[in-house]
């Protein structure tokens, strides 16, 4: 349950066991499970303002941090009994970028080897080397070039250029890092845009926040109601960015290396008999290395010796926290510091 997740996160045991990490390789994949919002205790300065207090009480403002739970899979088998957790910003920055760059990588190869497809060298999508989908370069496992994917991703259209793909990646990074919108709320606060769990927890939505770390969510403005010219210059770029975000939460993401084998080397490459699986790509690695993803089973619940869980408020000193005796009515799962 979501309460179980909040309990385990609050335990302070947040480090992934190294041995657990290195059992994954390029043959594994990532499957989204659910998204969970953790309600946090706002910073002191926030609750000194009567307007802010009123908005919090009325449900128009919420201090929260979103986390993504995912499964690791091998082939068609996903290990449903273990979930891994990472903050939503790290997840979208890497997994949405994978889906944006997958097409970019395919199309770069298609443009580089366009003469290979037009000259009839392709085998109709069956690939070389006894239909093996991969080749090896040293210890690296390379994906085979397939002319059918050039057509599938419309790689010869005008939109497939470096500037266009770079703009998509930049927008993914900006939104994941908390994008300054250039717009202001009803009380003059600057608005920032970032990813947040959907109400159902089954996906992501672009939400608006009152701080540059995207932790103070506001319901008084909607992302879709803001002018776009400050945030992005092309609706095509935004639509492609949105598509990459959606795929991060709906499509199983491969951890294979995105580098593609030169098609002229595929037919005679004896290295394809290598039984290795290759390393995880950087997108998957960063969930663990940079994002600190961990298995929930490695977190011990924050219970006392009698099995009673202490929720966030009960672990805090109920001293003066704003003029409205804030902690007498505000409930939360953990402090902002513990949610980092």
N, C-alpha and C positions, 0 to 999 in steps of 0.2 A: 504494500500500500504506500501512498505518498507520505503518510506519517512515519512509516518505517524508514523511508529514504531520508526524511528530515532528521530523524533520530540518529541515523548512522553518520550523516554529514556533520552533525554537531559533536561527534565524539572526538574530533581532533586528529584521528588516525587517517591522514589524507594521502599517504605516500604509496604508490604502486610498487609491489615487490618486483625487483629487477628480473628474477627468474621468470615471473609471470609474463613480463613484457616480451622476452626474447623467444617465446614459443611461437610467436606470430611471424609470418613471412609473406612474400608476395602472393602466395596462393590463398591467403585469407581475404575476407571482405567484411564490411561493416554494415549492419542493418539497424536502422533507427527503431527504438522501442517506444519511448514516451518522453514527454517534456514536462518538467516540474518547476513551478515557481516557489522559491523560498522567501518568505516574508521576513524582512530584516528590521532592525532597530535603526531609525534614522540618526544622522549625525546631530550633535547637540544644537548647532546653529539653526537647523531646519525648523525645530519646534518652538523657537522663540517668537515666531511671527504668528499673530492671531489668524491671519488669512490662511496660512499654511495649516494651522491646527484645524480650522474649520473644514478645509478641503480634505484632510486626512479623515476626520470624523465622518464626513459626508460620503466617503468612498471615491472622491474625485482624484485622490493622490495615494500612491502606494510605494513604499520602499521595498524593493524585491530584487532578487537575482535569479535568473533562469538557468536551469541545468538540463542537459540532454542525456538520456540513458540509451545505450546501444548494446547490441550483441555482436560478438565476433563469430564469423562463419567460416567454414571450410567447405568449398564446393557448394552443394545445395543444403548442407547441414549447418544449422545455426545452433549455438550452445545456449538454449533458452533458459537454462538454470543459472546462468551467470550474466549479470548486467554490468556494464562499465559506465562511468559517469564523468562528464566533463562540462565546464561552463559553456553556455550557448554561443558565446562570442568566438571561442576557440573552435567549436564545432563548425559553425557556419563559415568562418574564415578559411578553414581547410577543406571541408567536404564540399561546400558550394563551389570553391575554387577548383576542386578536382573535376566536377562536372562541367564547369566552364572551360577548363583547359583540356579536357578529353577531346572535345570537338576540335579545339584549336590545334592540338597535336595531330589528330587525324588529318585535318585539312592542310596543315603545313606539309605533311608527307605527300598528300594527294597533289598539291601544287608542285612539289619538288620532283615527283615521279609521274607527272601527268602523261609523259610520253610512254611510260610503261603500260598504262591502262589503254591508251589509244592505239598502241601497236599490237594489241591482242595477246600480250604475254600473260595476262591474268587468267586464272583457271576457273572463273565463274564463282569466286567466293569460297572455294573449297580449301584454299591455302595449300602450301607445299608441305613436303616432309611428312607424308602419310597423314594428311589432315591435321597435323599438330599445329596448334594455334600460336606457338611460341618458338623462338630460337634463342640461343645462348651466345653471349659475348663474354668470354672469361666466366666469372661467377654471376654475371648479370643475365637475367632472363628478359628477352626482348619480344615484344608483341609482333606478330607477322603483319605485313602490309596487305590490305584487302581492298581492291578497287571498288567493291560493292559499297563499302562504307563512305567512299567519296561521294557517291550519289545519295546515299542515305542522309548524309549531313549537308547536302547541297554545297559542297566545298568550293565549287567554282563560281559561286555567286559573288556579287560586288561587296557584300557585307563581310566576307571573310578576308580581312586584312589585319595587319599587326596593330594598327591604331585602334581599330574597333575592338579587338580582343583585349588589348591593354586597358581600354576604357571600362570594359566589363569587369576585369579583375580589380581595377582600382575602385570601382563602386562597391564590389563585394567586400573589399578590405575596409573601405570607409564606413559602410553600414555596420560591419562587424565590430569596428573599433569605436562606434558611436559617432554618427555623422552630424555635424553642425548644419542645421537646416536653413539658417538665415531668416527664420520666422520667429515670431514672439507670441506668447500666450496672452490670455486676457488680463493678467496682472503685470505684463511687461517682462516676464521671464523668457530668456532665450530657450528655444526648443531644439532638442537633439533627437535623432532617429536611430533606432537600433532594433535588433531582433528580440522577440519575447515569445514565450510559449502561447499558443492559441488557448482559448478558454477550455477546449476539450482535452488539451495535452497531447493531441495527436499530430501536431505540426507546429508551424511558426507563423508569426505575423510581424509586420513592421509596425512598431509602436513609437510613441513620442514620450520623451523624458525631459526633466527639468535640470539635469546635470550632465556634465561632459563625460561621465562614466556610464551613463544610461542605467542608473539604479533607482531613480525616483520617477516612477511612471505616472503619467497624467491622463485622465480620461476626458479632459475638457477640450482636447483637440485631437483630430484624427490625421494620420499620415496622408491619406488620400485627399484631404481638404487643403493641403499646403501647395503653394506654387512650386513647380519643379525646377525652375531655371537656376536656382542657387545650388540645388543638390545634384542635378545631372542635366546634360545639354541635349541628350538624344533619347526619345521615347523607345527607340529600338534597343539601345543599350540597357535601359531600365527593364524592358520586357525580358531580355536575355538574362539579366541579373536575377530577376524574379524567378525565372524558370530554373536557374541553377540553385537558388535557395529551396524551391519546392522539391527538386530532385534529391537534395540532401536529406529530406525527410520522407521521401516516398520510394526511392530506388536504392537497392542494395549497391553499395559502393565498393568497387574492387580495390585491393591494396597492391595490385600488380604495377610493375614499372611501366610508365607511359611511353618510354622510348620505343620507337618502331624500327624493325629491321629493314635494311635496304632490300627492296624486292628482288634486285638482280642477284643478291647473295642467297636468297631463300632456297632456291631449287637445289643447290648443291652444298648446303650448309650441314655438315655432319654433326655440328654441335647440338643440333636439336635433340639428339639422343640423351643429352644430359638429364639426369633425373632430379636435379635440384629445383627449388621453387623460387629462388631469387630473393632479394631483400624487399621489404615493404617499401612502397613509394613514400616520398616525403610528406604527403598529405596525411597519410595514416600515422606515420611516425610522430608528426607534430602533436597529435592528440595526446600522446603519452609523454613525449620529451618536453614540449613547451607547455602544453595544457595541463599536464599532471593527471591525466585520466587514470582512474583506479577502479578496480573491481569492487562492487558493493560488499561482497562476501569478506573482503579484507578489512572492512570497517566494523569496529565493535560499537554496538549501541551504547549511548551515554546513560546507562542505568546505574542506580546505586545498588548496594549489596542486597537490598530487599526487592530488587526488580522494578523499582519505581523510576520512571523516566522524568528527569527534570527538564521542562521546556525552557525556552529562552528566557522568559521573564523571571523564572524562579532562580536563575543563576546570576541575576543582576542585583546590584545594590540599588534599591528604590529611593535614591536620594533625589535632590532637586534636579529634574530633567525638563526644564521649561516651566513657565509660570502656571501652566494648567495642570500640574501634577500628572504629567504625560503618562508615566508608567502605571498609574492607577487604572487606566482604561485601555491602553494600547497593548495588544498581544502580538507576539512575533515568534519566529522559529529560531533565529540566531542573530547575533550582532553582525553588522556590516563587515567588521574585521574578520570574523570567523568564516564569513561567506566567500572571502577572496580565494 
